[in-house]
Amino acid sequence: MTCPICGKPTEPSYRPFCSRRCADVDLARWLGDGYRIPGAEPATDPALPPRDESAD
């Protein structure tokens, strides 16, 4: 098995990664929206007031 980040052989203590660095790179991608699961946009609830987009 190879590391999904850099392609080096995996290290048992960091599996499926080869090092802590690659594990941290992967975590940063998840936290920074680098990875996304495709799906439909959630439907808006008519009981909720409209969202103020200018507040973002």
Phi, psi and omega in degrees: 000141179245157179295131180289346181269309186244346178089000177285163176300145182285157176251127184309323182285345180239011186308133014269015181260171180264342184201170177295324180302310180295323176297319179291323176299315180297316179299317179298324178294319178295315183289332181264018180062026175289332175247139177221145176264120182294147178182170179286151175295141179294143177290145178280145179272118182296343179282343181269147177292154179299145181282136178275100183293336182288346180283345182283000000 
